[in-house]
Amino acid sequence: MSKLIINRLDYARIKKCISDAKQFKSISKTEADKLIKELDSAEVVEPEEIPSNVVTMNSIVKLSFLNSNKQIQFQIVYPDQANVKENKISIFSPIATALIGYKAKDEIEWIVPAGLTRIRVDAIVYQPEAAGDYNL
């Protein structure tokens, strides 16, 4: 598997969200640590340098759960924009944390309440950087 890639603005904004959430105790230490570990292991690049096949903040992604062949589509957003009815999932959710920085066609092992499952990023329906929206 290749190294995760994240743009500099997303990196800084997510780190600030984590810091704020920890201060207000709206994220568990475990989830905060997991997301920080993902961020710190990623290659940080300028927004204009992000390949169009990488999951970034505000991306709309289509996924398959390989164990069940179930497919879902949602947008990864900052916590204050999350709205399940609009399929907008917070970066603090475990699935968004698992996906950020991965590429279309990547397969990821993910632990859900029922145990280990595999998900595949089938497509990135919308990625801000690919659309020229570098400051979302």
GIDA-V76849 format. One record per backbone hydrogen bond with DSSP energy under -1.0 kcal/mol. CO is the residue of the C=O (numbers start at 1). NH is the residue of the N-H. If there is no record, write none. Layout:
co:CO nh:NH
co:CO nh:NH
//
This chain:
co:4 nh:43
co:6 nh:45
co:7 nh:11
co:8 nh:12
co:9 nh:13
co:10 nh:14
co:11 nh:15
co:12 nh:16
co:13 nh:17
co:14 nh:18
co:15 nh:19
co:16 nh:20
co:17 nh:21
co:18 nh:22
co:19 nh:23
co:20 nh:24
co:21 nh:26
co:28 nh:32
co:29 nh:33
co:30 nh:34
co:31 nh:35
co:32 nh:36
co:33 nh:37
co:34 nh:38
co:35 nh:39
co:36 nh:40
co:37 nh:41
co:39 nh:42
co:43 nh:6
co:45 nh:8
co:46 nh:49
co:47 nh:50
co:51 nh:54
co:53 nh:104
co:55 nh:101
co:56 nh:59
co:59 nh:76
co:60 nh:125
co:60 nh:126
co:61 nh:74
co:62 nh:122
co:62 nh:123
co:63 nh:72
co:64 nh:120
co:65 nh:69
co:70 nh:65
co:72 nh:63
co:74 nh:61
co:75 nh:89
co:76 nh:58
co:77 nh:91
co:78 nh:81
co:79 nh:82
co:83 nh:86
co:83 nh:88
co:84 nh:87
co:87 nh:75
co:88 nh:83
co:89 nh:77
co:90 nh:93
co:93 nh:97
co:94 nh:98
co:95 nh:99
co:96 nh:100
co:99 nh:102
co:101 nh:5
co:102 nh:55
co:103 nh:106
co:106 nh:121
co:108 nh:119
co:110 nh:117
co:112 nh:115
co:115 nh:112
co:117 nh:110
co:118 nh:66
co:119 nh:108
co:120 nh:64
co:120 nh:122
co:121 nh:105
co:123 nh:62
co:126 nh:60
co:127 nh:131
co:128 nh:133
co:129 nh:132
co:132 nh:134
//
